[in-house]
Amino acid sequence: MTNRQQSAFFLAIVFLFTCGAGLLIYKQYDEYFSQKAAIDLEAADAAQPIVKKSQSPAATSTPDQVNGWKIYKNDQYGFEFSYHTQSYAPENLEAFKSTPNDDSHILVSLYDIKGKQTVEKCQCGEFERFQVLVFNNTNNLSLDNYVKKYLASFYKQNLYSQITVDGERAFEFGEMSREIIVKHGNNIFEIIPIDNILQTFKFTP
C-alpha cells in the first residue's frame, strides 16, 4: 500500500469515526431533551389548578310552568282555575268596572288570544272570554230562588240545564252564548265558560 493510499484509508477511518461519534452524541442529546420536555410538561400540568366544570342546578319548575299552564286563585271569594298562557290572557278589569249600584261585578276575565287577533284583523265576529262574576246576594237567597227571581223568563220556559261545578249544583243558560249560575257559601257566581278552563275550576276553602 502506497503512502497516498494509507493517507486516504486513514482519512476514511477518521471520517467514519467522526460521523459515528456525532450520531451517538446527537442521539443522546435527543433523548435527553425529549425526557426533559416530558418532565417539564408533567410539572406544568401538576402546577395548574384542577378546574372542575360547574354544574348549574337543575331548574326547578312546577308542572304548571313546564306545561305552560298558570293557576288563577281568588282567596277572597274562594275559587281557582288553570289556563294555558299561550292560548288565553287576562284582561284589564277597568274595561268592566262596575258601579256601587250594580248587582254584580266581574272578578276575572280572560280572552282567547288567537280569537281576538282574528276578530281585530277582520273587524268582525266575537272572540271567546272566560269570566267569573259575583252577585250581591244580600238576602242570602238560595240558588233556586235567585234564579226564579232574576232569571224568571228563562226559568219559566225551562230554558236551562242543571249541571254541577266542582260538586255544586248549577244552572246553565244559553247555547251559543252560555252562562252558568252557581252558589258557593253565600255567594252567587256567574261563569261565562270556556270548557277546557271550566274543567279546572274548583272552589277553595
C-alpha positions in Angstrom: 0.0 0.0 0.0 1.4 3.3 -1.0 1.7 6.4 1.2 -1.2 8.0 -0.7 -3.4 5.0 -0.2 -2.5 4.9 3.5 -3.4 8.6 3.9 -6.8 8.1 2.2 -7.5 5.0 4.3 -6.6 6.9 7.5 -8.9 9.8 6.5 -11.7 7.4 5.8 -11.4 5.8 9.2 -11.3 9.3 10.9 -14.4 10.3 8.9 -16.3 7.3 9.8 -15.3 7.6 13.5 -16.3 11.3 13.5 -19.7 10.5 11.9 -20.4 7.7 14.3 -19.4 9.8 17.3 -21.5 12.7 16.1 -24.5 10.4 15.5 -24.1 8.9 19.0 -23.9 12.4 20.6 -27.0 13.6 18.7 -29.0 10.6 19.8 -28.0 11.1 23.4 -28.9 14.8 23.2 -32.2 14.0 21.5 -33.2 11.5 24.3 -32.1 14.0 26.9 -34.2 16.9 25.6 -37.2 14.6 24.9 -37.1 13.4 28.5 -36.6 16.9 29.8 -39.6 18.2 27.7 -41.8 15.4 29.1 -40.7 16.2 32.6 -41.3 19.9 32.1 -44.8 19.2 30.7 -45.7 17.0 33.6 -44.5 19.6 36.0 -46.5 22.3 34.2 -49.7 20.1 34.3 -49.1 19.4 38.0 -48.7 23.1 38.7 -52.0 24.1 37.1 -55.0 24.0 39.4 -57.7 21.4 38.7 -60.7 23.2 37.4 -64.0 21.4 37.6 -66.8 22.4 35.3 -69.5 23.9 37.4 -72.9 22.3 37.0 -75.7 24.7 37.2 -78.5 23.5 39.5 -81.4 21.9 37.6 -84.2 24.4 37.0 -87.0 23.9 39.4 -90.3 24.4 37.7 -93.8 23.5 38.8 -95.7 21.2 36.4 -97.9 24.2 35.5 -94.9 26.2 34.4 -93.5 23.3 32.4 -96.8 22.7 30.6 -97.5 26.4 30.0 -100.4 26.5 32.4 -101.0 29.1 35.1 -103.2 29.0 38.2 -105.5 31.9 38.9 -106.6 31.9 42.5 -109.1 34.2 44.3 -108.7 33.9 48.0 -111.4 36.5 48.8 -114.2 34.6 47.1 -112.7 31.1 47.3 -112.1 29.7 43.9 -109.3 28.9 41.4 -108.8 27.6 37.9 -106.0 26.9 35.5 -105.5 28.4 32.0 -102.9 28.0 29.2 -100.9 31.1 28.9 -100.2 30.7 25.2 -103.9 30.5 24.5 -105.5 32.9 27.0 -104.6 36.1 28.6 -106.1 38.2 31.4 -108.0 41.4 30.5 -107.8 44.7 32.3 -110.8 44.9 34.5 -111.0 48.6 34.1 -113.0 47.9 30.9 -115.6 46.1 33.1 -115.5 48.5 36.0 -118.8 48.3 37.9 -120.5 51.0 40.0 -121.7 50.6 43.6 -125.3 50.3 42.3 -124.5 47.3 40.1 -125.9 43.9 41.2 -122.7 42.2 40.2 -119.1 42.9 39.5 -116.6 41.0 37.5 -113.7 39.2 39.3 -111.6 38.0 36.4 -111.8 37.9 32.6 -109.6 36.0 30.2 -109.7 36.3 26.4 -108.8 33.9 23.6 -105.6 35.4 22.2 -105.9 34.0 18.6 -109.6 34.6 18.5 -109.1 38.3 19.5 -106.4 38.7 16.8 -108.7 37.2 14.2 -111.6 39.5 15.2 -109.4 42.6 15.2 -107.9 41.7 11.8 -111.3 41.1 10.1 -113.2 43.5 12.3 -116.0 41.0 12.5 -117.5 38.5 14.9 -116.6 37.9 18.6 -113.9 36.1 20.5 -114.2 33.8 23.4 -114.0 35.0 27.0 -113.8 33.2 30.3 -115.3 35.3 33.1 -116.3 35.0 36.7 -118.7 37.5 38.2 -120.1 37.6 41.7 -123.6 38.9 42.5 -124.8 40.8 45.5 -126.8 38.2 47.4 -127.6 40.4 50.4 -130.8 38.5 51.1 -128.9 35.2 51.1 -131.3 33.6 48.5 -130.9 30.0 47.7 -129.7 29.1 44.2 -133.3 28.2 43.0 -134.9 31.3 44.5 -132.2 33.5 43.0 -132.7 32.0 39.5 -136.5 32.3 39.9 -136.3 35.9 40.8 -133.6 37.2 38.5 -133.8 34.8 35.5 -137.6 34.2 35.7 -138.3 34.2 32.0 -135.6 31.5 31.4 -136.7 29.5 34.4 -140.4 29.5 33.5 -139.7 28.3 29.9 -137.3 25.7 31.1 -134.5 27.3 29.0 -131.8 25.9 31.2 -130.0 22.7 32.1 -128.8 21.6 35.5 -125.1 20.8 35.9 -122.5 20.7 38.6 -119.5 22.9 39.1 -116.9 21.3 41.4 -119.7 19.3 43.0 -122.0 22.3 43.4 -125.4 22.2 41.7 -125.7 24.9 39.0 -127.9 26.2 36.2 -126.6 26.7 32.7 -128.4 29.0 30.3 -128.0 29.5 26.6 -126.3 27.6 23.8 -124.1 29.8 21.7 -123.8 32.5 24.5 -123.6 30.4 27.6 -123.7 31.4 31.3 -123.6 29.3 34.4 -125.2 30.4 37.8 -123.8 28.6 40.8 -123.8 29.2 44.5 -121.0 28.6 46.9 -121.3 29.7 50.5 -123.4 32.8 50.5 -122.0 34.0 47.1 -123.8 33.6 43.8 -121.4 33.4 40.9 -122.0 33.7 37.2 -119.4 32.0 35.0 -119.1 32.7 31.3 -117.4 29.4 30.4 -114.7 28.1 28.1 -114.9 24.3 28.6 -111.2 23.5 29.0 -110.8 26.2 31.7 -114.1 25.3 33.3 -112.9 21.7 33.8 -110.2 23.0 36.1 -112.4 25.3 38.1 -112.8 24.5 41.8 -113.9 26.1 45.0 -111.3 26.5 47.7 -111.8 26.7 51.5 
